[in-house]
Amino acid sequence: HQWALATSSPSSAYSDVFDVAETFSPAILSVADIKDTLQIPLSDTSQDEEIRRMNRATTKQIENYLHQAVALRTVSEETSYGVLWNSAWPVLGRLRLWTVPVISLISVVASDGSQTWDVTSLDVDQASGMVSVITGPPLRGRIMSTYTAGYQIIPYNYLEGARLLFQHVWESRRG
């Protein structure tokens, strides 16, 4: 976001830019883990904002490299398959969720609200994100899916990799 301020008495003008981040950005490491790795006392909060910002960036770097969510989060995404033809959407045998691993489905509804699928009648392959109908109406049209993705218990090698990457970025910024 950008902001600007102009005053008439005294005559002056100011402007600046700021970012608005997610309220609770998913992160692989906690601030306490990072401070332990960097040997910063927990009572020293002078660098916490920088630690949080770099933690979000480190998490994104690792997840982009792995092509999967590591930090637990809720995802909402809209999927549209096929082309509306003669006022009807093609029937879908499966639906692909893009953020994996999928922990659980929360809801699957048509984007226009005309159809709701019971998540207990859907089968989800956690690793691939493929959703199949077990019973009930077929999937069709624009679909809004809400689900939980990431790891409930993050593997140790991912945690150690995150610590190592964070420490490298932290120390390289300090010369």
C-alpha positions in Angstrom: 0.0 0.0 0.0 1.1 3.6 -0.6 0.2 6.6 1.5 0.8 10.3 1.1 0.4 13.2 3.5 0.4 17.0 2.7 0.2 19.8 5.2 -0.4 23.4 4.7 1.0 24.8 8.0 3.9 24.1 7.9 4.0 23.4 4.2 5.3 19.8 3.9 4.6 16.5 2.2 5.4 12.9 3.1 4.9 9.5 1.4 5.8 5.9 2.1 5.0 2.3 1.2 4.0 -0.5 3.5 3.0 -4.2 3.1 0.0 -5.9 4.7 0.9 -9.6 5.4 -1.4 -12.5 6.3 -2.6 -12.4 9.9 -1.1 -15.7 10.7 1.4 -16.6 8.0 2.3 -20.3 8.0 5.8 -21.0 9.1 8.0 -24.0 9.5 9.9 -22.7 12.5 8.8 -20.9 15.6 10.5 -17.7 16.7 11.7 -19.7 19.8 13.3 -22.3 17.5 15.0 -19.6 15.4 16.3 -17.8 18.5 17.7 -21.0 19.8 19.4 -21.7 16.5 20.9 -18.1 16.4 21.7 -18.2 20.1 19.6 -15.1 20.8 18.0 -15.0 24.3 14.3 -15.4 24.3 14.0 -12.2 26.4 15.6 -10.2 23.5 12.6 -9.1 21.4 14.5 -6.3 19.5 14.8 -8.4 16.3 11.5 -10.3 16.4 9.9 -8.5 13.5 12.9 -9.2 11.2 12.9 -12.8 12.4 9.2 -13.2 11.6 9.6 -11.6 8.1 12.6 -13.8 7.3 10.8 -16.8 8.7 7.9 -16.3 6.2 10.4 -15.9 3.4 12.4 -19.0 4.4 9.2 -21.1 4.6 8.2 -20.0 1.1 11.6 -20.8 -0.3 11.5 -24.4 1.2 7.9 -25.0 0.1 8.7 -23.8 -3.4 11.7 -26.0 -3.6 9.7 -29.1 -2.3 6.6 -28.2 -4.4 4.4 -28.9 -1.4 3.1 -27.2 1.8 5.1 -27.9 4.8 3.6 -25.5 7.4 0.0 -26.4 8.3 -2.6 -24.0 6.7 -6.2 -23.7 5.5 -6.4 -23.3 1.7 -9.4 -22.2 -0.4 -9.2 -22.5 -4.1 -11.6 -22.3 -7.1 -11.3 -24.9 -9.8 -13.1 -24.8 -13.1 -13.1 -27.7 -15.5 -14.3 -27.8 -19.1 -16.4 -25.2 -20.9 -20.1 -24.5 -20.3 -21.8 -26.2 -23.2 -25.5 -26.0 -23.9 -26.1 -24.6 -20.4 -24.4 -27.6 -18.8 -20.9 -28.2 -17.3 -19.2 -31.5 -18.1 -19.3 -34.1 -15.4 -15.9 -34.5 -13.6 -14.7 -37.8 -12.3 -12.1 -36.2 -10.2 -11.0 -32.9 -8.8 -7.3 -31.8 -8.3 -6.4 -29.8 -5.2 -3.1 -28.0 -5.8 -1.6 -27.6 -2.3 -0.4 -30.9 -1.1 -0.2 -32.9 1.1 -3.9 -32.6 1.9 -4.8 -33.4 5.5 -8.5 -33.1 5.2 -11.4 -31.6 3.2 -13.4 -28.9 5.0 -15.9 -28.1 2.2 -16.6 -28.5 -1.5 -19.3 -26.3 -3.0 -20.2 -25.0 -6.4 -18.9 -21.4 -6.7 -22.5 -20.2 -7.4 -23.8 -22.0 -4.3 -26.1 -24.3 -6.4 -24.5 -27.5 -5.2 -22.8 -28.8 -2.1 -20.9 -32.1 -1.8 -20.7 -34.0 1.4 -17.0 -34.3 2.2 -17.5 -37.7 3.8 -18.7 -39.0 0.3 -15.4 -37.8 -1.3 -12.1 -39.7 -1.3 -8.9 -37.6 -1.1 -5.5 -38.9 -2.0 -3.4 -36.9 0.4 -0.1 -37.0 -1.6 -1.5 -36.1 -5.0 -4.5 -34.0 -4.0 -6.9 -36.0 -6.2 -10.5 -35.9 -5.0 -12.9 -38.6 -6.2 -16.6 -39.0 -5.6 -17.5 -42.2 -3.7 -21.2 -41.6 -3.5 -23.5 -38.7 -4.4 -23.7 -36.2 -7.3 -20.7 -35.9 -9.7 -18.4 -33.0 -9.6 -19.1 -30.3 -12.2 -18.6 -26.6 -13.0 -16.7 -24.1 -11.0 -16.0 -25.6 -7.6 -14.7 -23.9 -4.4 -12.7 -26.3 -2.2 -11.6 -25.5 1.3 -9.1 -27.9 2.9 -6.2 -28.2 5.4 -2.8 -28.9 3.8 0.7 -29.3 5.2 2.3 -31.6 7.7 0.8 -32.2 11.1 4.3 -33.3 12.2 7.0 -31.7 10.2 9.8 -34.2 9.3 13.1 -33.6 11.1 15.1 -33.1 7.9 12.7 -30.3 6.8 13.1 -28.6 10.2 16.9 -28.9 10.1 16.9 -27.6 6.5 14.8 -24.7 7.5 17.1 -23.9 10.4 20.2 -24.1 8.2 18.7 -21.9 5.5 17.4 -19.3 8.0 20.8 -19.2 9.7 22.6 -18.7 6.4 20.3 -15.9 5.3 20.5 -14.3 8.8 24.3 -14.4 8.9 24.8 -13.3 5.3 22.9 -10.1 6.0 25.2 -9.3 8.8 28.5 -9.6 6.9 
